[in-house]
Amino acid sequence: MQSGKSMMQRWNPDALRFMSDASEYGSYPRDLANELLPYLPRDGHICDAGCGLGYLAQELSNYCKTVTAIDRAAAPIEAFQKRFAKENLFVFCGDIITIQTQFDAMVFCYFGKTEEILALSERLCKGNVLVVKRDCSAHTFSLGKIDRKRHSVDSLVSELHTRRIPYETKPLSIELGQPFRSLNDAMVFYRLYNKSDKPVEESDVRSRLMKTNDPMFPFYLPSVRHMELIVFDANTLRG
């Protein structure tokens, strides 16, 4: 079993920089944390599985007693450790299947297939499991039309139904736009993330950007993440 998030995410230097800029420019990590906190024990030990750059784990550590963040990819974990340190936040680079710690709650944000999430939750979690999945088939950062699967929202819900596991769902829509230091920066971004056959042309890129009054980030690409939050109690997996 491997970290699905780490396998899918391309963590080259540009990807690290763009994701860091987006997370720090807006309020996405804080807004997402605020949606999750009602389901998390403030005095408990929380696991952020497939944490990436760790901005969500960082926010959760401001409210929860202990947070463990783990990802298989070394690059985002190294960036996370250099950026932020806190006594109640433990950051690990490795495969979560090797973890033996018992957690009071677990968060799977854009991480894991259905069978992986359920197996890890049954083995490691003593309370609520929070799963955040993409709920949009469009590929936001392609210049041409690209459709993709909805990130297994239906798969997880169907399996919970089959196993008669009670769950709660909540749709989420949170702004996670991309700031750019220059127009050339935006061109690099689209060359990295454009999955369509349409070539990356300056005129097309420029038409998608907003000008800002921020001298550091004079251009901004608006984008709203449409997601689904699924919450269930791991104890129900064990009968």
N, C-alpha and C positions, 0 to 999 in steps of 0.2 A: 504494500500500500504506500503510495507516494503522495506528496502534497500536490493536489491538482492545481492549486493556484500558482505555485512556484513553477510547475511545468508549463503552464499556459502563458504566464507573464514573461515578457522579454525584458530582463533587467540589465540592459546596457547603460552606459553613462547618461545618454540622452533621456532614456526612459526614467531613470532615477531622478534626474533633474526636473523633468516635466511633472512627474507625480508629486515631488516635493513642493514645487512651486504652486501647483493646484491646491494641495492640502493646506499650505500655509497662507495662501492668498485669501481664500474664502473661509467659510465656517463649516464645511462639510463634516470633518471629524467630530466637531462638537455637536452639530445638529443630529448626526447619526447616533452618537452616544446618548443624547437626550431621549431618542426614541427607544433605545435598548434598556436604559437604566430602570424603568419601572418593573422590568422582569428579572433584575439582577439583585442578589443580596448584597447590601452595602458592607456587611461584616464578613463576607465570604471570600473564597479564592476563585478567581475567574480565569478561564483560559481563552485567549484569542488564537484560534487555530488558523495557520496560514496568514500571519499578521502583516506580511509585506513590510512596508516602511514603518509600521507601528504607530501611525497617528491615532487610530482608534484606540489601541491599547493604552496609549499615552493619556487620552481623554478619560478612559475608564478608570485609570489609576488615580485620578483626582477625586473619585467618589467611592471606589471599592477598596476594601482592606488590602487585598493582594491580587495582583494580575500577573499571569505568566503569558508571554507572547512567544510564539514559535513559528519558524518558517524554514523550509529546506534551502532556500536560496541565500547564499552567503552575502551577496552584494547589498540587498536591502537591510539585512540584519546588521551588517557592519555600519551602514549609514545611520541606522536607528541608534546603535550603541554610541556612536560618536556625537549624535545630536542631543540625546536625552538620557539622563540617569536619575533614578529615584529609588529609595530604599524598598518600596513596596512593589516595584516592577522588575520582574525577572525575564530576561530576553535570551532565547536560545536559538541557535542555528542547528537544525537537524530534522529528521523525519518524526512526525508526531507519533507514529506507531511504536517508537521506542520509549515513549513516556509512560511512566508507571504511576505518576501522581494522581490522586483523586481530587477532582475539582467540584466546587459547589455549583458552578454553572459554566457552560461553554458557549462560545460564540464562533460561528462559522460564517464569515462574511466573504462572499464570492470565493468560497473554498469548498472543495470536496464534492464527490458524487454521492447519490442517495445512499448506496450501500456502505460507503466509507463513513459518512456522517453518522449513520445509525450504529455501526459497529463501534466506532470510537466513543460515541455517547453512552452506549450500554456499558462499555468497559471502564470509562474514566469519569463519568459525570454522576453526581449525587443529586442534582436538581434540574433546573431549567436548561434547555438547549435552545439557543437562538440562532436561526439560520436566515441569512440575508441573501436572496437570489435576485439576479437581474430579471426584470419583468417587462422586457422590451426586446422585440426581435430585430429592430433596425440597428445597423452599425453606425454609431453617431459620428465617428471621425473618418468616414470614407467620403470621398468626393462624389462617387457614384452610388447608386442604390445597391445595398447589400443586405440580405436577410439572413438571420441566423436563429438558432433555437433559443428558447426563452430561459436557458440556463437551468433546466430541470425543476422548475417550480412544480409543474404538473406531476413529474415523476415522484418527488418527495411526498407530496400531498396524497397521491394515489397509494403509495406504500403505507403511509400512516393509516389511511382508510382501511386497507387490506388487513393490517395488523390490529385494527380497532384501537389505535392510539389516539386519545383526545389531543387536540391541538388548536391553536389560535392563529389566525393570519391577519396581517395588517398591511395595506398598500402604503408604500413610502415614495415620496417624490422630493428629492433634495438636490439643490444646485451644487454642481461640481464642474465649474467652467475651467478653462485653461488660460492663464495669463501668459503673455509673451513679452520678452525683452526687446524684440524687434520683429519686423516683417520676415526677415531671414530665419529667425527663430521659429516662426509659425510654419515656414516652408519645411524646415527640418522635421517639425512635428508631424506634418501631413505625410511626408515621405516615409516616416516611421510607422504611422498607423493607418494610412489609406490602404484598404483591402480591395478596392474596386479596380477595374481596368482603366478607369479614367485617369489620365496623367495629372500630376500635380503642377498646376499653372498658377503663377502669381495672381492673376486676375480672379481666379476662382477662390483662392485662399483669402485674398483681401476682402472679397464680397461677404465672407462669413464672419469677419472680425468686427468688433466694436472698438472704437478709440476711447481711451481713458484719459484721466488727468494725472495718472500716476507716472512719474518720470522713469521709474524702474521697470514698470510693465505698461508700456503705452498702448498695447493691444490686448484684447480679451475675446476669447471664444466662449459664448454662453452655452451651457449644457446642463440639463437636468437629468439626474439618474432616477429612473423609474424602477422601483424594486418591490419585492414582497418579503415581509418578515413573517417567518413561521416559528412558532414557539410551542414546545411540548416538554413534558416532564420525563427525564431519562429513566426515572424509576418505573414508569409504565412499560418500558422496553423489557424489563426483567420479570414481568408478570407480577 
